[in-house]
Amino acid sequence: MTRSICLNADIGELPGRAGRALDKAILNVVSRCSIACGGHAGDAESMAETLRMAAACGVLAGAHPSYPDREGFGRERNNISLADLAISLKSQVSDLLGIAAAKGADISHLKPHGALYNDAARDSDLAHLIAALCLDTGIKTLIGPPASEMERAANLAGLTYIAEGFADRAYEADLSLTPRSLPGAVFADHEAQRAQAFAMVFDHRVTARTGEMIPLHVKTICLHGDMPGAAENAGRLRLALELGGVAIRP
């Protein structure tokens, strides 16, 4: 039986030509992408261009909404209420859906960004708000952490859930991502990324920052595109997986 994995990346987050060039390089590697839609980054122009490039590369595109926090890149909730958050998220996703409709493109999934992703993994109210957003906007697939409140909310809502792991981030023993403020939270080295991805795909586990081996069952691996050398490392990781007999599929 052939092993397979989805590779995904968050794109449309960096401005200008340099941002789109990096997005294009990442799109040549992944099978899904999540497009920033204004909450933490992105605008109508970047959304339109990333959708166009994703279609040209045969990559499934999704929405990547966040707390409305452009100054902090979606890393702060800023005390926004659930009601106001629901309005903001609906507006962000609707903007992307409108641009996609005008281009004849599909939005295949939703994946929260940054602090919203981490918070909704633990907070049932936020998780159900995101599941309701998917239902309200007609998006039937949600990407998020395995064994999380988001997965439980997605299952209750009848959504397809794609459990996600990270090749370039360290994990804590509770399967939360190591805070970026701690040393070693981000793996910039290709070999470290390859080793973690292979452990997820072949052994269904991850080694926590503190040394414990923790079960981790994922269907997609995220490759961050906003670090130096990210596109090159992503390409090397895909090649290593394929040489290891792993098919890259959406």
N, C-alpha and C positions, 0 to 999 in steps of 0.2 A: 504493500500500500504506500503510495507516494505521500510524503509529508508536504503540507503546504502552510503558508502563513501570509497574512496581509501585512504589507508595510504601509504606514501612513505618515503624513507630515502636516504640520500646521503652517499655512502659507498666507501670503497677502499681508504680512505683518510689518514688513520693512518698506520704507518709502522709495519712490523714484525708480530709475532704470536699474540701479544696482540691486534693489529689492526684487524687481521682476526677474532679473537675470539669475539671482540665486533661486527664486521660485522655479524657474525653468529647469535649472540643473537638478533640483530635488524631484521635480515631476518626471524626469527621465528615469528615476529609480523606484518610486513608490507606486502602489496600486490604488490608494485612496488619499485624498487630501481634504483638509478642513480649512475653510477660507474665513479669515477675519472679516467681520461685517459691521465694524464701526464702534463697538463697545470699548475695546482696548487699542484697536488699530484698524486701518483699512478705511477706504472711502469708495464712492461709486466707481471711480476709475480703476482702482486696484482690484475691486471685485470683478468688474467686467473683464479685465485682462487676465486675471488668474483663472476665471471660468473658461475663457477662450483657450488658454494654454493647456488646461487640464483636459479639455475635450480633444485637443490636437494630440495629446500624449496618451489618450485612452484611459485616463485616470478618473475614477469616480470622485465626485466633488460633494462636500458637505458643508454645513454651516458651523461656524466657530464663534458663538456669542460669548459675552463675558459680563462681569460687573461693568457698569458704565464708569470707567476709570482710565481714560486715555493718558493722563499724567503719570499714573503708576503702572501702566501696561497691564491693567486687569488684575493687579496683585492685592487690591484693597477693596473691601465691601463698602467702606465709607458710610456705614449705618443706614444704608438704603432699606426701606421696608419691603416685605414680600410683595405687597401690591404694586409698589412703584417698580420693583425689579421685574415683575411679570410684564409690565407695560414696556419697559426698556428692552427686554429680551425679545418680546413679540415684534417690536419695531425693528430691531437689528436683523432678525431672521427674515422678516417680511421684505426688508430692503434687498437682501440677497435673492430671495425668491422672485421678486419683481424683475431684477436684472437678469436672472437665469431664464425666466419666462420670455423675456424680450429676445434672448439669444437662442431660444429653443433648447436650453440645457436643463438637466435634471439636478435636483439636490437630493442626494441619496441617503444622507445621514445627518445627525447633529452631534457635535462634541463640544461640551462647555470648555472654556479656557481658564487657565490660571487658578486663581483663588476660588472661583466658582466651581471648577472641577473638583478641587480638593475638599471644599466645604460640602458640596452635594454628595460626596462619597460617604460622609459621616452624618449629615443632617437630613433626616427624613422629609421635613417640610420642603427643603430646597430640592431634594431629589424628586418629590412628587410634582413640584412646580415645573421642573424641566421635562418630566414625562408628559405633563399636561400641555406644555408648549409644543412638544412633538405632535401630539394628537391634534392640537388646535391648528397647526400649520401643515398638517398632512405629511409630516416626515415620519416614516415608520421604523427607522433604525436609529439607535442611540449607542454611542461609543463612550465607554467609561471604565473605571477600575473594576477588577473582578471582586466578587464577594462583598459588594458595597451596597449602600442604601440606594444608589442609582440603579444597580442591577435589580434590586428588589422592586423598586418603583416601576421600572421598565417591564418586568414580568407581570406585575399587577395590571398594567395598562395594555398588555397585549402587544408590546413593541418587540422587535428583534433587538437583542442586545449583543454587542461585540465587545468582549472583555479585552482590555488593552494593557500591554506592558511597555516598559521603556528600556531601550538598550543603553542609553547614555545617562541614566540617572540612578543614584544609589537608593536602596530601599532600607527602611527601618524594619524591625522585627514584626510590627503589626501590619506590614505591607504598605504603609504610607511612604511617600517619597521623602527622602532625607531633605530637610530644609536647605535651600541654597546658601544660607548663611553659615552652614557647617562645612569644614574642609572635606573634600572628597565627594561632595553631593553630586557633582557633574563629572561624567567620564568623557574627557576630550580625546583620550587615546583610543585608536582604532581597535587594538587588541583587546582592551577591556570591554569595549562595546560588543565585539564579536563573541567573546566568552560569555557575556551575559545573555546575548540573544540566543546562542546555541543552548545554554542551560534552560532557557524558557521553552524553546522549540522541542528539544530532544528529551529533556529530563523533567519538564513541567515544574521547575523550581527556580528560586533565585537565592543567592547568598546575601543576607542582610549586612548592613554596614558593621554590625557588631559580631558577625561571624556565623549566625544561625542560618541553616538551610531551610527555607520556607516554601511550601507548595505554592505554585503560581500557575494557573491555567489561563492562557490568553489565546485569542484568535488574531490579534493584530499587534504589531510592535511600532511604536512611534519613534520617528527620527526627527529630532529638533533641527530646524534649518537656520537658526539664528546664532550659531557659534562659529568661530573661525575653523575652516576646514570641514564644515558640516557636509557639504555636497560631496566632497571627495570621500569622507568616511562613510557616507550613506552608500555610495557606489561600491566601495570595497566590501561593505557588509552584505549588500545584495549578492555580489559575486561569490562571497564566501558561502552564503546560504545555498545558492544554486549549485556550487561545486560540491556541497554537502548533501545534495539530493533533495533540497527543499524547493518546491514550486512557489512562486510569488503570485498570489491571487487576491482579488478584492474580498 
